[in-house]
């Protein structure tokens, strides 16, 4: 069915009005809040003993890895999200090492100290990279807890699609946090006043969303950019320390890498991989996650529930997209409940 010119113009006008309202809110926040609140408590990366190394992926790309904890401990693999790096989980690393785990993390290609590689970014190369890391750090006979945040969770689903036979061989449980399986732009728009736009003008919405996620813009340390990051990646309950830590990670990601991965993530669909996960899997999302809202998590949980693989579904209160940084104690409590095989405190997962 053709979309009328009036409808397109109207949708574009609605999109512009919505963008203007969001921009005005961000500007108001930037101008009204201090550059650095008094007595602000910052977040530091976990500085415990560790070993840095390199894993070579299937196409020859060199990936930077870091390992903490005892060599003979149970294994946890932490996989960070878009524009971040292996320092995405400071309190989770500290907590899991305290439990005696051997914790493995790596910089996704193009992020941190990992090479971007010679080939175009795709869900397939995410799968290949995780496959290489698990082959190097999960010995035969052992199984790991996989924790993926945002693009890290997409990585797990892409890996399950491409390497289905090794899912149950390499892992005993997966945690998909703050993520989606498909329709990223529609999900994001659905958490804004423009919720009806994907239904009215889906092609226009997708085109604009792809342009936003794939924008090659350098992140600068100023109040306006800080406000944008807080509005999109965190929430109003986030501490200044969590905002600053996130901003530093995002700023360290090359703008061309962020843009190229943004185009991939705007269009990715890993539903097939989600349906091939053959181990117990938990889903977690922040109550005020605007990038990958609870509705996206609900879709993932529904697929897992139908397949009989959903272990628990937690909507974490007072958190945005950067759940491991915004609410580390609550996220760690969820991990503890999984590892100990017990229910979480009342009011968390269903």
C-alpha positions in Angstrom: 0.0 0.0 0.0 1.4 3.4 -0.9 1.9 6.0 1.8 0.4 9.4 0.8 2.5 12.5 0.6 0.5 14.2 3.3 1.0 11.2 5.6 4.8 11.3 5.1 4.9 15.1 5.6 2.8 14.6 8.8 5.0 11.9 10.1 8.1 13.9 9.4 6.6 16.8 11.2 5.8 14.6 14.2 9.3 13.3 14.2 10.7 16.8 14.1 8.4 18.0 16.9 9.4 15.0 19.0 13.1 15.6 18.3 12.8 19.2 19.2 11.0 18.4 22.5 13.8 15.9 23.4 16.5 18.4 22.4 14.8 21.1 24.5 14.7 18.7 27.5 18.4 17.9 27.1 19.3 21.5 26.8 17.3 22.4 30.0 19.1 19.6 31.9 22.5 20.7 30.6 21.9 24.3 31.6 20.3 23.6 35.0 22.6 21.0 36.4 26.2 21.6 37.6 29.1 20.4 35.6 30.2 18.2 38.5 27.9 17.9 41.5 29.5 18.6 44.9 30.8 15.5 46.6 30.3 13.4 43.5 31.3 9.8 43.9 33.1 8.4 40.9 33.3 4.8 39.7 36.7 3.2 39.3 37.5 0.2 37.2 38.3 -2.9 39.1 42.0 -2.9 39.7 42.5 -6.5 41.0 45.3 -8.8 39.7 44.7 -9.7 36.1 46.2 -11.0 32.9 45.9 -9.3 29.6 46.2 -11.3 26.4 45.2 -11.6 22.7 42.8 -14.0 21.0 42.8 -14.2 17.2 39.3 -14.5 15.7 38.5 -16.6 12.6 39.3 -13.8 10.1 42.6 -13.0 11.8 41.4 -10.0 13.9 43.3 -9.7 17.2 41.0 -9.2 20.2 42.2 -7.8 23.5 41.2 -10.0 26.5 41.5 -9.7 30.3 41.2 -12.4 32.9 40.8 -12.1 36.6 40.6 -14.7 39.4 41.9 -18.2 40.1 42.8 -20.5 37.2 40.7 -23.3 38.5 37.6 -21.3 39.4 34.2 -21.5 37.8 34.2 -19.4 34.6 32.2 -16.3 33.8 32.5 -14.5 30.5 31.4 -10.9 30.4 30.6 -9.3 27.0 30.2 -5.6 26.7 27.9 -3.4 24.6 28.1 -0.9 21.8 30.6 2.0 22.3 31.9 0.5 25.6 34.8 -1.9 26.3 35.8 -4.6 28.7 35.7 -2.2 31.6 31.9 -2.2 31.3 31.5 -4.4 34.4 33.7 -3.2 37.2 31.5 -4.2 40.1 30.5 -7.5 38.5 34.1 -8.5 38.0 34.9 -7.6 41.6 31.9 -9.5 42.9 32.4 -12.6 40.8 36.2 -12.7 41.7 35.1 -12.4 45.3 33.0 -15.6 44.8 36.1 -17.4 43.5 35.3 -17.2 39.8 37.7 -16.8 36.9 36.3 -13.9 35.0 37.0 -13.4 31.3 36.2 -10.2 29.4 37.3 -8.9 26.0 37.0 -5.8 23.9 34.6 -6.2 21.0 36.2 -5.7 17.6 36.9 -2.0 17.0 36.4 -1.2 20.7 39.1 -0.7 23.4 42.3 -2.3 22.4 40.9 -4.8 19.9 41.4 -4.5 16.1 38.6 -3.5 13.9 39.5 -6.2 11.4 39.5 -6.1 7.6 35.9 -7.1 6.9 32.5 -5.3 7.4 31.0 -5.4 10.8 28.1 -7.9 11.2 26.3 -10.1 13.7 28.3 -13.0 12.1 31.7 -11.5 13.2 30.3 -11.0 16.7 29.6 -14.7 16.8 33.0 -15.6 15.4 34.7 -13.4 18.0 32.8 -15.0 21.0 33.5 -18.4 19.5 37.3 -17.7 19.5 37.3 -16.3 23.0 35.4 -19.3 24.4 37.7 -21.7 22.6 40.7 -20.0 24.2 39.4 -19.6 27.7 36.8 -22.3 28.4 38.7 -25.6 28.7 37.1 -28.9 27.5 34.8 -30.2 30.2 34.1 -26.8 31.7 31.1 -24.5 31.1 30.9 -20.8 31.6 28.3 -18.3 32.7 27.8 -15.9 29.8 26.7 -12.3 30.7 26.0 -10.1 27.7 25.0 -6.4 28.0 23.3 -4.7 25.0 25.4 -5.6 21.9 27.0 -8.2 24.2 23.7 -10.0 24.5 23.2 -9.7 20.8 26.6 -11.4 20.4 25.3 -14.4 22.5 22.3 -14.7 20.3 24.3 -14.4 17.1 26.7 -17.0 18.5 23.9 -19.4 19.3 22.7 -19.1 15.7 26.0 -19.7 14.1 27.5 -22.2 16.6 24.4 -23.9 17.9 26.2 -27.2 18.6 28.6 -25.6 21.1 26.1 -23.7 23.2 25.4 -26.4 25.7 29.1 -27.5 25.4 30.6 -24.2 26.4 28.0 -22.6 28.6 25.6 -23.5 31.5 23.6 -20.3 31.7 23.2 -17.0 29.7 22.2 -13.6 30.9 20.8 -11.2 28.3 20.8 -7.7 29.8 19.4 -4.5 28.3 19.0 -5.8 24.8 16.7 -6.6 21.9 16.6 -9.3 19.2 15.1 -7.3 16.3 13.4 -4.0 15.4 15.8 -1.8 17.4 14.5 1.5 16.0 10.8 0.7 16.5 11.5 -0.4 20.1 13.4 2.8 20.8 10.7 5.0 19.2 8.1 3.0 21.2 9.6 4.4 24.5 9.2 8.0 23.3 6.2 10.2 22.5 6.7 9.0 18.9 5.4 5.5 19.7 2.9 5.5 16.9 5.3 6.6 14.2 6.7 3.1 13.4 3.2 2.0 12.5 2.3 5.1 10.5 5.6 5.5 8.6 7.8 2.5 9.2 10.3 3.2 6.4 10.8 6.8 7.4 11.2 5.8 11.0 13.8 3.1 10.1 15.7 5.5 7.9 15.9 8.2 10.5 16.8 5.7 13.3 19.6 4.2 11.1 20.9 7.7 10.6 20.9 8.5 14.3 22.6 5.3 15.4 25.0 5.5 12.5 26.0 9.2 13.0 29.7 9.7 12.8 29.9 12.3 15.5 32.8 12.7 18.0 31.7 12.6 21.6 33.2 15.6 23.5 33.4 16.2 27.2 30.9 19.0 27.7 27.7 19.5 29.5 25.5 19.0 26.4 27.0 15.7 25.5 26.9 14.5 29.1 23.2 15.4 29.1 22.6 13.5 25.9 24.3 10.4 27.3 22.4 10.5 30.5 19.1 10.9 28.7 19.7 8.1 26.3 21.9 5.6 28.0 21.1 6.0 31.7 18.2 7.5 33.6 17.4 10.2 36.1 18.2 8.0 39.1 21.8 7.4 37.8 24.6 8.7 39.9 27.0 11.3 38.5 29.7 8.6 38.8 27.8 6.2 36.5 27.2 8.9 34.0 30.8 10.0 33.9 32.1 6.4 33.7 29.7 5.8 30.7 30.7 9.0 29.0 34.4 8.2 29.3 33.9 4.8 27.7 31.7 6.2 24.9 34.2 9.0 24.2 37.1 6.4 23.9 35.3 4.6 21.1 36.4 5.8 17.7 33.5 7.7 16.1 33.8 5.7 12.8 33.6 2.4 14.7 30.6 3.6 16.7 28.9 4.7 13.4 29.5 1.5 11.5 28.3 -0.7 14.4 25.4 1.7 14.8 24.2 0.9 11.2 24.5 -2.8 11.9 22.6 -2.6 15.2 19.8 -0.5 13.7 19.0 -3.4 11.3 20.1 -6.5 13.0 17.8 -9.5 13.6 19.1 -12.3 15.8 15.7 -13.9 16.5 16.9 -17.1 14.9 19.8 -17.3 17.3 17.5 -16.5 20.3 15.4 -19.5 19.3 18.5 -21.7 19.2 19.6 -21.0 22.8 19.6 -24.5 24.4 20.6 -23.5 28.0 18.7 -21.8 30.8 18.7 -18.1 30.1 17.8 -15.1 32.2 16.6 -11.7 30.9 17.2 -8.4 32.7 16.3 -4.8 31.8 16.2 -1.4 33.5 12.8 0.0 34.4 13.7 3.2 32.6 15.7 1.8 29.7 15.0 4.1 26.7 17.4 2.5 24.3 16.2 -1.1 24.7 13.0 -0.7 26.7 11.3 -3.4 28.8 9.0 -4.2 25.8 12.0 -5.5 23.9 13.0 -7.6 26.9 9.5 -9.0 27.1 9.7 -10.2 23.5 12.9 -12.0 24.2 11.5 -13.5 27.4 8.4 -14.6 25.5 10.5 -16.5 22.9 12.5 -18.2 25.7 9.4 -19.0 27.6 7.9 -20.8 24.6 11.1 -22.8 24.2 11.2 -23.7 27.9 14.6 -22.0 28.4 13.5 -18.8 30.4 15.0 -19.1 33.8 14.0 -15.6 35.2 12.9 -12.3 33.9 13.9 -9.2 35.9 12.9 -5.6 35.5 15.4 -3.7 37.7 13.9 -0.6 39.3 15.5 2.8 39.0 17.8 1.9 36.1 18.3 2.9 32.5 20.2 1.1 29.8 23.6 0.9 31.7 22.2 -1.6 34.2 25.6 -3.0 35.4 26.8 0.5 36.3 23.6 2.1 37.5 22.4 -0.7 39.8 25.4 -3.0 40.3 24.1 -4.4 43.7 20.8 -5.4 42.2 22.4 -6.9 39.1 24.9 -8.8 41.2 22.0 -10.1 43.3 20.5 -11.4 40.2 23.8 -13.2 39.2 24.0 -14.6 42.7 20.5 -16.0 42.5 21.4 -17.7 39.2 24.7 -19.2 40.5 23.1 -20.3 43.8 20.0 -21.7 42.1 17.6 -19.8 44.3 14.8 -17.2 43.7 15.7 -13.5 43.9 14.3 -11.3 46.6 10.6 -10.4 46.2 9.8 -7.8 43.6 12.6 -8.5 41.1 12.1 -11.3 38.5 8.8 -12.8 37.6 
